[in-house]
């Protein structure tokens, strides 16, 4: 199985990008993982919230294949602790799934068309985080999950 993180906008904070790069490198020991960024919508300051979500949604949907399982990182999604998330990933790998895609939307969330295409939603917290911080939190949790599955000493109970 391959895992992809699809996100709107680039990471412009070098400290965050450096941490993402570190965990992305570590993940390479466990699974094929890649990150793909969709450019921010041009002139978004002149668009209302719903039009911006629709335009971002069109770009997200263009990146998906019919066989992809799509999980949105969404504040209204299911919450897991780290062990539960690792079990979730193990089930996905055991199912024979080819590609699992996690999606971070834009500042206003996702369009209805993206919600309709999604196979599920996961919330990292009830708190609100910047989209750039969500990237590092997610990639670290992905790495943590694989260390849990391998009984490696990274995660402590």
CNS distance restraints for C-alpha pairs under 8 A (distance, minus, plus):
assign (resid   1 and name CA) (resid  31 and name CA) 7.36 0.50 0.50
assign (resid   1 and name CA) (resid  32 and name CA) 7.17 0.50 0.50
assign (resid   1 and name CA) (resid  93 and name CA) 6.10 0.50 0.50
assign (resid   1 and name CA) (resid  96 and name CA) 7.23 0.50 0.50
assign (resid   1 and name CA) (resid  97 and name CA) 5.98 0.50 0.50
assign (resid   1 and name CA) (resid  98 and name CA) 4.73 0.50 0.50
assign (resid   1 and name CA) (resid  99 and name CA) 5.54 0.50 0.50
assign (resid   1 and name CA) (resid 100 and name CA) 7.30 0.50 0.50
assign (resid   2 and name CA) (resid  31 and name CA) 6.63 0.50 0.50
assign (resid   2 and name CA) (resid  32 and name CA) 4.87 0.50 0.50
assign (resid   2 and name CA) (resid  33 and name CA) 5.92 0.50 0.50
assign (resid   2 and name CA) (resid  98 and name CA) 6.25 0.50 0.50
assign (resid   2 and name CA) (resid  99 and name CA) 4.76 0.50 0.50
assign (resid   2 and name CA) (resid 100 and name CA) 6.26 0.50 0.50
assign (resid   3 and name CA) (resid  31 and name CA) 7.53 0.50 0.50
assign (resid   3 and name CA) (resid  32 and name CA) 6.28 0.50 0.50
assign (resid   3 and name CA) (resid  33 and name CA) 4.86 0.50 0.50
assign (resid   3 and name CA) (resid  34 and name CA) 6.63 0.50 0.50
assign (resid   3 and name CA) (resid  99 and name CA) 5.81 0.50 0.50
assign (resid   3 and name CA) (resid 100 and name CA) 4.87 0.50 0.50
assign (resid   3 and name CA) (resid 101 and name CA) 5.79 0.50 0.50
assign (resid   3 and name CA) (resid 102 and name CA) 7.67 0.50 0.50
assign (resid   4 and name CA) (resid  33 and name CA) 5.62 0.50 0.50
assign (resid   4 and name CA) (resid  34 and name CA) 4.89 0.50 0.50
assign (resid   4 and name CA) (resid  35 and name CA) 5.56 0.50 0.50
assign (resid   4 and name CA) (resid  36 and name CA) 7.31 0.50 0.50
assign (resid   4 and name CA) (resid  99 and name CA) 7.43 0.50 0.50
assign (resid   4 and name CA) (resid 100 and name CA) 6.35 0.50 0.50
assign (resid   4 and name CA) (resid 101 and name CA) 4.74 0.50 0.50
assign (resid   4 and name CA) (resid 102 and name CA) 6.22 0.50 0.50
assign (resid   5 and name CA) (resid  33 and name CA) 7.93 0.50 0.50
assign (resid   5 and name CA) (resid  34 and name CA) 6.42 0.50 0.50
assign (resid   5 and name CA) (resid  35 and name CA) 4.70 0.50 0.50
assign (resid   5 and name CA) (resid  36 and name CA) 6.28 0.50 0.50
assign (resid   5 and name CA) (resid 101 and name CA) 5.83 0.50 0.50
assign (resid   5 and name CA) (resid 102 and name CA) 4.88 0.50 0.50
assign (resid   5 and name CA) (resid 103 and name CA) 5.86 0.50 0.50
assign (resid   5 and name CA) (resid 104 and name CA) 7.59 0.50 0.50
assign (resid   6 and name CA) (resid  35 and name CA) 5.93 0.50 0.50
assign (resid   6 and name CA) (resid  36 and name CA) 4.94 0.50 0.50
assign (resid   6 and name CA) (resid  37 and name CA) 5.86 0.50 0.50
assign (resid   6 and name CA) (resid  38 and name CA) 7.42 0.50 0.50
assign (resid   6 and name CA) (resid  60 and name CA) 7.87 0.50 0.50
assign (resid   6 and name CA) (resid 101 and name CA) 6.91 0.50 0.50
assign (resid   6 and name CA) (resid 102 and name CA) 6.14 0.50 0.50
assign (resid   6 and name CA) (resid 103 and name CA) 4.74 0.50 0.50
assign (resid   6 and name CA) (resid 104 and name CA) 6.25 0.50 0.50
assign (resid   7 and name CA) (resid  35 and name CA) 7.79 0.50 0.50
assign (resid   7 and name CA) (resid  36 and name CA) 6.46 0.50 0.50
assign (resid   7 and name CA) (resid  37 and name CA) 4.96 0.50 0.50
assign (resid   7 and name CA) (resid  38 and name CA) 6.09 0.50 0.50
assign (resid   7 and name CA) (resid 103 and name CA) 5.74 0.50 0.50
assign (resid   7 and name CA) (resid 104 and name CA) 4.63 0.50 0.50
assign (resid   7 and name CA) (resid 105 and name CA) 6.07 0.50 0.50
assign (resid   7 and name CA) (resid 106 and name CA) 7.78 0.50 0.50
assign (resid   8 and name CA) (resid  37 and name CA) 5.70 0.50 0.50
assign (resid   8 and name CA) (resid  38 and name CA) 4.77 0.50 0.50
assign (resid   8 and name CA) (resid  39 and name CA) 6.16 0.50 0.50
assign (resid   8 and name CA) (resid  40 and name CA) 6.09 0.50 0.50
assign (resid   8 and name CA) (resid  56 and name CA) 7.48 0.50 0.50
assign (resid   8 and name CA) (resid 104 and name CA) 6.56 0.50 0.50
assign (resid   8 and name CA) (resid 105 and name CA) 5.69 0.50 0.50
assign (resid   8 and name CA) (resid 106 and name CA) 5.51 0.50 0.50
assign (resid   9 and name CA) (resid  37 and name CA) 5.91 0.50 0.50
assign (resid   9 and name CA) (resid  38 and name CA) 5.64 0.50 0.50
assign (resid   9 and name CA) (resid  39 and name CA) 4.88 0.50 0.50
assign (resid   9 and name CA) (resid  40 and name CA) 4.71 0.50 0.50
assign (resid   9 and name CA) (resid 106 and name CA) 7.68 0.50 0.50
assign (resid  10 and name CA) (resid  37 and name CA) 6.08 0.50 0.50
assign (resid  10 and name CA) (resid  38 and name CA) 7.58 0.50 0.50
assign (resid  10 and name CA) (resid  39 and name CA) 6.81 0.50 0.50
assign (resid  10 and name CA) (resid  40 and name CA) 7.72 0.50 0.50
assign (resid  11 and name CA) (resid  16 and name CA) 7.41 0.50 0.50
assign (resid  11 and name CA) (resid  17 and name CA) 6.24 0.50 0.50
assign (resid  11 and name CA) (resid 132 and name CA) 5.96 0.50 0.50
assign (resid  12 and name CA) (resid  17 and name CA) 7.48 0.50 0.50
assign (resid  13 and name CA) (resid  17 and name CA) 6.20 0.50 0.50
assign (resid  13 and name CA) (resid 132 and name CA) 7.95 0.50 0.50
assign (resid  14 and name CA) (resid  18 and name CA) 5.95 0.50 0.50
assign (resid  15 and name CA) (resid  19 and name CA) 6.50 0.50 0.50
assign (resid  16 and name CA) (resid  20 and name CA) 6.22 0.50 0.50
assign (resid  16 and name CA) (resid 132 and name CA) 7.34 0.50 0.50
assign (resid  16 and name CA) (resid 133 and name CA) 7.26 0.50 0.50
assign (resid  16 and name CA) (resid 136 and name CA) 6.78 0.50 0.50
assign (resid  17 and name CA) (resid  21 and name CA) 6.06 0.50 0.50
assign (resid  18 and name CA) (resid  22 and name CA) 6.30 0.50 0.50
assign (resid  19 and name CA) (resid  23 and name CA) 6.39 0.50 0.50
assign (resid  19 and name CA) (resid 136 and name CA) 6.75 0.50 0.50
assign (resid  20 and name CA) (resid  24 and name CA) 5.94 0.50 0.50
assign (resid  20 and name CA) (resid 135 and name CA) 7.28 0.50 0.50
assign (resid  20 and name CA) (resid 136 and name CA) 5.36 0.50 0.50
assign (resid  20 and name CA) (resid 139 and name CA) 6.73 0.50 0.50
assign (resid  20 and name CA) (resid 140 and name CA) 7.90 0.50 0.50
assign (resid  21 and name CA) (resid  25 and name CA) 6.09 0.50 0.50
assign (resid  22 and name CA) (resid  26 and name CA) 6.38 0.50 0.50
assign (resid  23 and name CA) (resid  27 and name CA) 6.07 0.50 0.50
assign (resid  23 and name CA) (resid 139 and name CA) 6.32 0.50 0.50
assign (resid  23 and name CA) (resid 140 and name CA) 6.08 0.50 0.50
assign (resid  23 and name CA) (resid 143 and name CA) 6.65 0.50 0.50
assign (resid  24 and name CA) (resid  28 and name CA) 6.57 0.50 0.50
assign (resid  24 and name CA) (resid  33 and name CA) 7.26 0.50 0.50
assign (resid  24 and name CA) (resid  34 and name CA) 7.74 0.50 0.50
assign (resid  24 and name CA) (resid 139 and name CA) 6.93 0.50 0.50
assign (resid  25 and name CA) (resid  29 and name CA) 7.66 0.50 0.50
assign (resid  26 and name CA) (resid  30 and name CA) 7.81 0.50 0.50
assign (resid  26 and name CA) (resid 143 and name CA) 7.09 0.50 0.50
assign (resid  27 and name CA) (resid  31 and name CA) 6.20 0.50 0.50
assign (resid  27 and name CA) (resid  32 and name CA) 7.65 0.50 0.50
assign (resid  27 and name CA) (resid  33 and name CA) 6.84 0.50 0.50
assign (resid  27 and name CA) (resid 142 and name CA) 7.76 0.50 0.50
assign (resid  27 and name CA) (resid 143 and name CA) 5.64 0.50 0.50
assign (resid  27 and name CA) (resid 146 and name CA) 7.95 0.50 0.50
assign (resid  28 and name CA) (resid  32 and name CA) 6.05 0.50 0.50
assign (resid  28 and name CA) (resid  33 and name CA) 6.62 0.50 0.50
assign (resid  30 and name CA) (resid 146 and name CA) 6.73 0.50 0.50
assign (resid  38 and name CA) (resid  59 and name CA) 7.10 0.50 0.50
assign (resid  38 and name CA) (resid  60 and name CA) 7.49 0.50 0.50
assign (resid  40 and name CA) (resid  44 and name CA) 7.95 0.50 0.50
assign (resid  40 and name CA) (resid  56 and name CA) 8.00 0.50 0.50
assign (resid  41 and name CA) (resid  52 and name CA) 7.34 0.50 0.50
assign (resid  41 and name CA) (resid  55 and name CA) 7.27 0.50 0.50
assign (resid  41 and name CA) (resid  56 and name CA) 6.89 0.50 0.50
assign (resid  43 and name CA) (resid  47 and name CA) 7.18 0.50 0.50
assign (resid  44 and name CA) (resid  48 and name CA) 7.92 0.50 0.50
assign (resid  44 and name CA) (resid  52 and name CA) 6.49 0.50 0.50
assign (resid  47 and name CA) (resid  51 and name CA) 6.13 0.50 0.50
assign (resid  47 and name CA) (resid  52 and name CA) 5.96 0.50 0.50
assign (resid  48 and name CA) (resid  52 and name CA) 6.25 0.50 0.50
assign (resid  49 and name CA) (resid  53 and name CA) 6.23 0.50 0.50
assign (resid  49 and name CA) (resid 108 and name CA) 6.55 0.50 0.50
assign (resid  50 and name CA) (resid  54 and name CA) 6.18 0.50 0.50
assign (resid  50 and name CA) (resid 111 and name CA) 7.51 0.50 0.50
assign (resid  51 and name CA) (resid  55 and name CA) 6.18 0.50 0.50
assign (resid  52 and name CA) (resid  56 and name CA) 6.13 0.50 0.50
assign (resid  53 and name CA) (resid  57 and name CA) 5.85 0.50 0.50
assign (resid  53 and name CA) (resid 106 and name CA) 7.24 0.50 0.50
assign (resid  53 and name CA) (resid 108 and name CA) 6.62 0.50 0.50
assign (resid  53 and name CA) (resid 109 and name CA) 6.83 0.50 0.50
assign (resid  53 and name CA) (resid 110 and name CA) 5.73 0.50 0.50
assign (resid  53 and name CA) (resid 111 and name CA) 5.03 0.50 0.50
assign (resid  54 and name CA) (resid  58 and name CA) 6.22 0.50 0.50
assign (resid  54 and name CA) (resid 110 and name CA) 7.80 0.50 0.50
assign (resid  54 and name CA) (resid 111 and name CA) 5.30 0.50 0.50
assign (resid  54 and name CA) (resid 113 and name CA) 7.97 0.50 0.50
assign (resid  55 and name CA) (resid  59 and name CA) 6.57 0.50 0.50
assign (resid  56 and name CA) (resid  60 and name CA) 6.25 0.50 0.50
assign (resid  56 and name CA) (resid 105 and name CA) 7.71 0.50 0.50
assign (resid  56 and name CA) (resid 106 and name CA) 7.11 0.50 0.50
assign (resid  56 and name CA) (resid 110 and name CA) 7.73 0.50 0.50
assign (resid  56 and name CA) (resid 111 and name CA) 7.71 0.50 0.50
assign (resid  57 and name CA) (resid  61 and name CA) 6.10 0.50 0.50
assign (resid  57 and name CA) (resid 110 and name CA) 6.42 0.50 0.50
assign (resid  57 and name CA) (resid 111 and name CA) 5.47 0.50 0.50
assign (resid  57 and name CA) (resid 113 and name CA) 6.82 0.50 0.50
assign (resid  57 and name CA) (resid 114 and name CA) 5.79 0.50 0.50
assign (resid  58 and name CA) (resid  62 and name CA) 6.31 0.50 0.50
assign (resid  59 and name CA) (resid  63 and name CA) 6.83 0.50 0.50
assign (resid  60 and name CA) (resid  64 and name CA) 7.00 0.50 0.50
assign (resid  60 and name CA) (resid 114 and name CA) 7.51 0.50 0.50
assign (resid  61 and name CA) (resid 114 and name CA) 6.80 0.50 0.50
assign (resid  64 and name CA) (resid  68 and name CA) 6.51 0.50 0.50
assign (resid  67 and name CA) (resid  98 and name CA) 7.63 0.50 0.50
assign (resid  67 and name CA) (resid  99 and name CA) 7.59 0.50 0.50
assign (resid  68 and name CA) (resid  97 and name CA) 8.00 0.50 0.50
assign (resid  68 and name CA) (resid  98 and name CA) 7.20 0.50 0.50
assign (resid  68 and name CA) (resid  99 and name CA) 5.31 0.50 0.50
assign (resid  68 and name CA) (resid 100 and name CA) 5.99 0.50 0.50
assign (resid  68 and name CA) (resid 101 and name CA) 6.74 0.50 0.50
assign (resid  69 and name CA) (resid  97 and name CA) 7.67 0.50 0.50
assign (resid  69 and name CA) (resid  99 and name CA) 6.45 0.50 0.50
assign (resid  69 and name CA) (resid 100 and name CA) 4.94 0.50 0.50
assign (resid  69 and name CA) (resid 101 and name CA) 6.06 0.50 0.50
assign (resid  69 and name CA) (resid 118 and name CA) 7.42 0.50 0.50
assign (resid  69 and name CA) (resid 119 and name CA) 6.08 0.50 0.50
assign (resid  70 and name CA) (resid 100 and name CA) 6.16 0.50 0.50
assign (resid  70 and name CA) (resid 101 and name CA) 4.86 0.50 0.50
assign (resid  70 and name CA) (resid 102 and name CA) 5.94 0.50 0.50
assign (resid  70 and name CA) (resid 103 and name CA) 7.31 0.50 0.50
assign (resid  70 and name CA) (resid 117 and name CA) 7.47 0.50 0.50
assign (resid  70 and name CA) (resid 118 and name CA) 4.96 0.50 0.50
assign (resid  70 and name CA) (resid 119 and name CA) 5.26 0.50 0.50
assign (resid  70 and name CA) (resid 120 and name CA) 6.77 0.50 0.50
assign (resid  71 and name CA) (resid 100 and name CA) 7.59 0.50 0.50
assign (resid  71 and name CA) (resid 101 and name CA) 6.12 0.50 0.50
assign (resid  71 and name CA) (resid 102 and name CA) 4.76 0.50 0.50
assign (resid  71 and name CA) (resid 103 and name CA) 6.31 0.50 0.50
assign (resid  71 and name CA) (resid 118 and name CA) 5.88 0.50 0.50
assign (resid  71 and name CA) (resid 119 and name CA) 5.81 0.50 0.50
assign (resid  71 and name CA) (resid 120 and name CA) 4.82 0.50 0.50
assign (resid  71 and name CA) (resid 121 and name CA) 5.26 0.50 0.50
assign (resid  71 and name CA) (resid 122 and name CA) 6.87 0.50 0.50
assign (resid  72 and name CA) (resid  77 and name CA) 7.83 0.50 0.50
assign (resid  72 and name CA) (resid 102 and name CA) 5.64 0.50 0.50
assign (resid  72 and name CA) (resid 103 and name CA) 4.84 0.50 0.50
assign (resid  72 and name CA) (resid 104 and name CA) 6.53 0.50 0.50
assign (resid  72 and name CA) (resid 105 and name CA) 7.90 0.50 0.50
assign (resid  72 and name CA) (resid 115 and name CA) 7.94 0.50 0.50
assign (resid  72 and name CA) (resid 118 and name CA) 6.66 0.50 0.50
assign (resid  72 and name CA) (resid 120 and name CA) 6.34 0.50 0.50
assign (resid  72 and name CA) (resid 121 and name CA) 4.62 0.50 0.50
assign (resid  72 and name CA) (resid 122 and name CA) 6.19 0.50 0.50
assign (resid  73 and name CA) (resid  77 and name CA) 7.08 0.50 0.50
assign (resid  73 and name CA) (resid 102 and name CA) 6.66 0.50 0.50
assign (resid  73 and name CA) (resid 103 and name CA) 5.84 0.50 0.50
assign (resid  73 and name CA) (resid 104 and name CA) 5.50 0.50 0.50
assign (resid  73 and name CA) (resid 105 and name CA) 7.65 0.50 0.50
assign (resid  73 and name CA) (resid 121 and name CA) 5.86 0.50 0.50
assign (resid  73 and name CA) (resid 122 and name CA) 5.03 0.50 0.50
assign (resid  73 and name CA) (resid 123 and name CA) 5.66 0.50 0.50
assign (resid  73 and name CA) (resid 124 and name CA) 7.22 0.50 0.50
assign (resid  74 and name CA) (resid 104 and name CA) 7.66 0.50 0.50
assign (resid  74 and name CA) (resid 109 and name CA) 7.37 0.50 0.50
assign (resid  74 and name CA) (resid 121 and name CA) 5.89 0.50 0.50
assign (resid  74 and name CA) (resid 122 and name CA) 5.79 0.50 0.50
assign (resid  74 and name CA) (resid 123 and name CA) 5.14 0.50 0.50
assign (resid  74 and name CA) (resid 124 and name CA) 7.86 0.50 0.50
assign (resid  75 and name CA) (resid 122 and name CA) 7.41 0.50 0.50
assign (resid  75 and name CA) (resid 123 and name CA) 4.88 0.50 0.50
assign (resid  75 and name CA) (resid 124 and name CA) 7.35 0.50 0.50
assign (resid  75 and name CA) (resid 125 and name CA) 7.02 0.50 0.50
assign (resid  75 and name CA) (resid 126 and name CA) 6.44 0.50 0.50
assign (resid  75 and name CA) (resid 128 and name CA) 7.74 0.50 0.50
assign (resid  76 and name CA) (resid 121 and name CA) 7.29 0.50 0.50
assign (resid  76 and name CA) (resid 122 and name CA) 7.45 0.50 0.50
assign (resid  76 and name CA) (resid 123 and name CA) 6.26 0.50 0.50
assign (resid  77 and name CA) (resid 120 and name CA) 7.61 0.50 0.50
assign (resid  77 and name CA) (resid 121 and name CA) 4.32 0.50 0.50
assign (resid  77 and name CA) (resid 122 and name CA) 4.08 0.50 0.50
assign (resid  77 and name CA) (resid 123 and name CA) 4.50 0.50 0.50
assign (resid  78 and name CA) (resid 121 and name CA) 6.18 0.50 0.50
assign (resid  78 and name CA) (resid 122 and name CA) 4.66 0.50 0.50
assign (resid  78 and name CA) (resid 123 and name CA) 5.53 0.50 0.50
assign (resid  79 and name CA) (resid 122 and name CA) 5.98 0.50 0.50
assign (resid  79 and name CA) (resid 123 and name CA) 5.15 0.50 0.50
assign (resid  79 and name CA) (resid 124 and name CA) 6.33 0.50 0.50
assign (resid  79 and name CA) (resid 125 and name CA) 7.00 0.50 0.50
assign (resid  80 and name CA) (resid  84 and name CA) 5.42 0.50 0.50
assign (resid  80 and name CA) (resid  85 and name CA) 5.50 0.50 0.50
assign (resid  80 and name CA) (resid 122 and name CA) 7.87 0.50 0.50
assign (resid  80 and name CA) (resid 123 and name CA) 7.87 0.50 0.50
assign (resid  80 and name CA) (resid 124 and name CA) 7.64 0.50 0.50
assign (resid  81 and name CA) (resid  85 and name CA) 6.18 0.50 0.50
assign (resid  82 and name CA) (resid  86 and name CA) 6.25 0.50 0.50
assign (resid  82 and name CA) (resid 141 and name CA) 6.91 0.50 0.50
assign (resid  82 and name CA) (resid 144 and name CA) 7.30 0.50 0.50
assign (resid  82 and name CA) (resid 145 and name CA) 6.41 0.50 0.50
assign (resid  83 and name CA) (resid  87 and name CA) 6.30 0.50 0.50
assign (resid  83 and name CA) (resid 145 and name CA) 6.85 0.50 0.50
assign (resid  83 and name CA) (resid 148 and name CA) 6.97 0.50 0.50
assign (resid  84 and name CA) (resid  88 and name CA) 6.17 0.50 0.50
assign (resid  85 and name CA) (resid  89 and name CA) 6.29 0.50 0.50
assign (resid  85 and name CA) (resid 145 and name CA) 6.62 0.50 0.50
assign (resid  86 and name CA) (resid  90 and name CA) 6.19 0.50 0.50
assign (resid  86 and name CA) (resid 142 and name CA) 7.83 0.50 0.50
assign (resid  86 and name CA) (resid 144 and name CA) 7.97 0.50 0.50
assign (resid  86 and name CA) (resid 145 and name CA) 4.34 0.50 0.50
assign (resid  86 and name CA) (resid 146 and name CA) 6.70 0.50 0.50
assign (resid  86 and name CA) (resid 148 and name CA) 6.76 0.50 0.50
assign (resid  86 and name CA) (resid 149 and name CA) 6.50 0.50 0.50
assign (resid  87 and name CA) (resid  91 and name CA) 6.26 0.50 0.50
assign (resid  87 and name CA) (resid 149 and name CA) 7.86 0.50 0.50
assign (resid  88 and name CA) (resid  92 and name CA) 6.44 0.50 0.50
assign (resid  89 and name CA) (resid  93 and name CA) 6.23 0.50 0.50
assign (resid  89 and name CA) (resid 145 and name CA) 7.77 0.50 0.50
assign (resid  90 and name CA) (resid  94 and name CA) 6.07 0.50 0.50
assign (resid  90 and name CA) (resid 149 and name CA) 7.74 0.50 0.50
assign (resid  91 and name CA) (resid  95 and name CA) 6.14 0.50 0.50
assign (resid  92 and name CA) (resid  96 and name CA) 7.16 0.50 0.50
assign (resid  92 and name CA) (resid  97 and name CA) 6.29 0.50 0.50
assign (resid  92 and name CA) (resid 100 and name CA) 7.97 0.50 0.50
assign (resid  93 and name CA) (resid  97 and name CA) 6.20 0.50 0.50
assign (resid 104 and name CA) (resid 131 and name CA) 7.24 0.50 0.50
assign (resid 104 and name CA) (resid 134 and name CA) 7.94 0.50 0.50
assign (resid 104 and name CA) (resid 135 and name CA) 7.93 0.50 0.50
assign (resid 105 and name CA) (resid 109 and name CA) 5.13 0.50 0.50
assign (resid 105 and name CA) (resid 110 and name CA) 5.73 0.50 0.50
assign (resid 105 and name CA) (resid 131 and name CA) 7.99 0.50 0.50
assign (resid 106 and name CA) (resid 110 and name CA) 7.10 0.50 0.50
assign (resid 106 and name CA) (resid 131 and name CA) 7.52 0.50 0.50
assign (resid 107 and name CA) (resid 131 and name CA) 7.35 0.50 0.50
assign (resid 110 and name CA) (resid 114 and name CA) 6.09 0.50 0.50
assign (resid 110 and name CA) (resid 115 and name CA) 6.65 0.50 0.50
assign (resid 111 and name CA) (resid 115 and name CA) 6.48 0.50 0.50
assign (resid 112 and name CA) (resid 116 and name CA) 6.09 0.50 0.50
assign (resid 113 and name CA) (resid 117 and name CA) 6.32 0.50 0.50
assign (resid 114 and name CA) (resid 118 and name CA) 6.17 0.50 0.50
assign (resid 124 and name CA) (resid 138 and name CA) 7.65 0.50 0.50
assign (resid 129 and name CA) (resid 133 and name CA) 6.20 0.50 0.50
assign (resid 129 and name CA) (resid 134 and name CA) 6.19 0.50 0.50
assign (resid 130 and name CA) (resid 134 and name CA) 6.32 0.50 0.50
assign (resid 131 and name CA) (resid 135 and name CA) 6.63 0.50 0.50
assign (resid 132 and name CA) (resid 136 and name CA) 7.14 0.50 0.50
assign (resid 133 and name CA) (resid 137 and name CA) 6.25 0.50 0.50
assign (resid 134 and name CA) (resid 138 and name CA) 5.90 0.50 0.50
assign (resid 135 and name CA) (resid 139 and name CA) 6.15 0.50 0.50
assign (resid 136 and name CA) (resid 140 and name CA) 5.98 0.50 0.50
assign (resid 137 and name CA) (resid 141 and name CA) 6.19 0.50 0.50
assign (resid 138 and name CA) (resid 142 and name CA) 6.13 0.50 0.50
assign (resid 139 and name CA) (resid 143 and name CA) 6.26 0.50 0.50
assign (resid 140 and name CA) (resid 144 and name CA) 6.06 0.50 0.50
assign (resid 141 and name CA) (resid 145 and name CA) 6.02 0.50 0.50
assign (resid 142 and name CA) (resid 146 and name CA) 6.60 0.50 0.50
assign (resid 143 and name CA) (resid 147 and name CA) 6.46 0.50 0.50
assign (resid 144 and name CA) (resid 148 and name CA) 6.22 0.50 0.50
assign (resid 144 and name CA) (resid 154 and name CA) 6.89 0.50 0.50
assign (resid 144 and name CA) (resid 155 and name CA) 6.53 0.50 0.50
assign (resid 145 and name CA) (resid 149 and name CA) 6.24 0.50 0.50
assign (resid 146 and name CA) (resid 150 and name CA) 6.22 0.50 0.50
assign (resid 147 and name CA) (resid 151 and name CA) 6.00 0.50 0.50
assign (resid 147 and name CA) (resid 152 and name CA) 4.97 0.50 0.50
assign (resid 147 and name CA) (resid 153 and name CA) 7.26 0.50 0.50
assign (resid 147 and name CA) (resid 154 and name CA) 6.29 0.50 0.50
assign (resid 147 and name CA) (resid 155 and name CA) 7.15 0.50 0.50
assign (resid 148 and name CA) (resid 152 and name CA) 6.11 0.50 0.50
assign (resid 148 and name CA) (resid 153 and name CA) 7.93 0.50 0.50
assign (resid 148 and name CA) (resid 154 and name CA) 7.58 0.50 0.50
assign (resid 148 and name CA) (resid 155 and name CA) 6.48 0.50 0.50
